[in-house]
Amino acid sequence: MSDKFTLEIISPEGTILKVEASEVVIPSYEGEMGILKDHIPLITFLRPGLITIKDNKKTSFFVEEGTVEFVNNNLLILSSTAIELSVIDQSSIQKQITEAEKKISVDSLSDKKKYLLYYKINTLKNINR
């Protein structure tokens, strides 16, 4: 019996990835969450971070936001910012960090926006190492 389930990552432009995976780790507001076959059904929101897909190899995607649904061994991730780490260049990461740091210094931001920007900055700095 297989320990795999279907994972699909979709952006407004179309399907980014559709594979069978044995484990997926997502960055949710509740913290990092690991999904395995036969996980209880769930719906949650993504915060900035990395989606890590484990199978024969490990693949990671940077996301800023999105929604996640897991039901009947189908994991559906909807995000407008899912970018595979292998295609992100260092200068793009540094530019995003600089822009986010400028935004976070604005006093009028809500706590939620600051929370999201902190996670974005920390994730991008970790990718840039």
C-alpha positions as CSV (number, residue, x, y, z in Angstrom):
1,M,0.0,0.0,0.0
2,S,1.3,3.4,-1.0
3,D,2.1,6.1,1.6
4,K,1.6,8.9,-1.0
5,F,-1.1,11.4,-1.6
6,T,-1.8,13.9,-4.4
7,L,-0.4,17.5,-4.1
8,E,-1.4,20.3,-6.4
9,I,-0.1,23.9,-6.2
10,I,-2.2,26.3,-8.2
11,S,-1.6,30.0,-9.0
12,P,-4.0,32.4,-10.9
13,E,-1.9,31.6,-14.0
14,G,-2.5,27.9,-13.7
15,T,-1.1,24.7,-12.2
16,I,2.5,25.1,-10.8
17,L,2.9,21.5,-9.7
18,K,0.9,18.3,-9.5
19,V,2.7,15.3,-8.0
20,E,2.4,12.4,-5.6
21,A,4.1,13.2,-2.3
22,S,4.8,11.3,0.9
23,E,5.1,14.4,3.1
24,V,4.5,18.1,2.7
25,V,5.3,20.7,5.3
26,I,3.4,24.0,5.0
27,P,3.9,27.4,6.8
28,S,0.5,28.1,8.3
29,Y,-0.6,30.7,10.9
30,E,-0.7,28.0,13.5
31,G,3.0,27.1,12.8
32,E,4.7,24.7,10.4
33,M,2.4,21.8,9.7
34,G,3.3,18.4,8.3
35,I,0.9,16.6,6.1
36,L,1.0,12.8,5.6
37,K,-1.3,10.4,3.9
38,D,-4.6,10.0,5.7
39,H,-4.2,13.3,7.6
40,I,-7.4,14.6,9.0
41,P,-9.3,17.0,6.7
42,L,-8.3,20.6,7.1
43,I,-8.6,24.1,5.7
44,T,-6.0,26.7,6.7
45,F,-4.2,29.8,5.5
46,L,-0.6,30.1,4.6
47,R,1.8,32.7,6.0
48,P,5.1,33.7,4.4
49,G,7.5,30.7,4.5
50,L,8.5,27.6,2.7
51,I,6.4,24.7,1.4
52,T,8.7,21.6,1.6
53,I,7.7,18.6,-0.5
54,K,9.3,15.3,0.4
55,D,9.3,12.3,-1.8
56,N,12.3,10.7,-3.7
57,K,13.8,14.2,-3.5
58,K,13.1,17.3,-1.5
59,T,11.6,20.4,-3.3
60,S,10.8,23.7,-1.7
61,F,8.7,26.6,-2.7
62,F,8.6,30.2,-1.3
63,V,5.1,31.4,-0.6
64,E,3.8,34.7,0.8
65,E,0.2,33.7,1.3
66,G,-2.5,31.3,0.2
67,T,-5.0,28.7,1.3
68,V,-4.7,25.0,1.9
69,E,-7.2,22.3,1.8
70,F,-6.6,18.6,2.5
71,V,-9.4,16.1,2.0
72,N,-9.5,12.5,0.8
73,N,-5.7,12.4,0.4
74,N,-5.7,15.4,-1.9
75,L,-3.7,18.5,-0.8
76,L,-4.6,21.6,-2.7
77,I,-2.5,24.7,-2.2
78,L,-3.7,28.0,-3.8
79,S,-1.2,30.8,-3.8
80,S,-0.2,33.7,-6.1
81,T,3.4,33.6,-4.9
82,A,4.6,30.0,-5.0
83,I,8.1,30.1,-6.5
84,E,10.4,27.1,-6.5
85,L,13.6,27.9,-4.7
86,S,15.8,26.6,-7.5
87,V,14.6,29.4,-9.8
88,I,14.9,32.3,-7.3
89,D,18.0,34.4,-7.8
90,Q,20.0,36.2,-5.0
91,S,19.4,39.7,-6.3
92,S,15.6,39.2,-6.4
93,I,15.7,37.9,-2.8
94,Q,17.7,40.9,-1.6
95,K,15.4,43.3,-3.4
96,Q,12.3,41.7,-1.7
97,I,14.1,41.9,1.7
98,T,14.9,45.6,1.2
99,E,11.3,46.4,0.1
100,A,9.8,44.5,3.0
101,E,12.2,46.2,5.5
102,K,11.1,49.6,4.2
103,K,7.4,48.7,4.6
104,I,7.8,47.3,8.1
105,S,9.3,50.6,9.3
106,V,6.0,52.4,8.6
107,D,4.1,53.1,11.9
108,S,0.7,52.8,10.4
109,L,0.9,49.1,9.6
110,S,-1.4,46.8,11.5
111,D,0.1,44.1,13.7
112,K,-1.0,41.4,11.2
113,K,0.9,43.1,8.3
114,K,4.0,43.5,10.5
115,Y,3.7,39.8,11.5
116,L,3.5,38.8,7.8
117,L,6.4,41.0,6.9
118,Y,8.6,39.6,9.7
119,Y,8.0,36.1,8.4
120,K,8.7,37.1,4.8
121,I,12.0,38.8,5.8
122,N,13.2,35.9,8.0
123,T,12.3,33.3,5.3
124,L,14.0,35.3,2.5
125,K,17.1,35.8,4.7
126,N,17.3,32.1,5.4
127,I,17.0,31.3,1.7
128,N,19.7,33.9,0.9
129,R,22.3,32.1,3.1
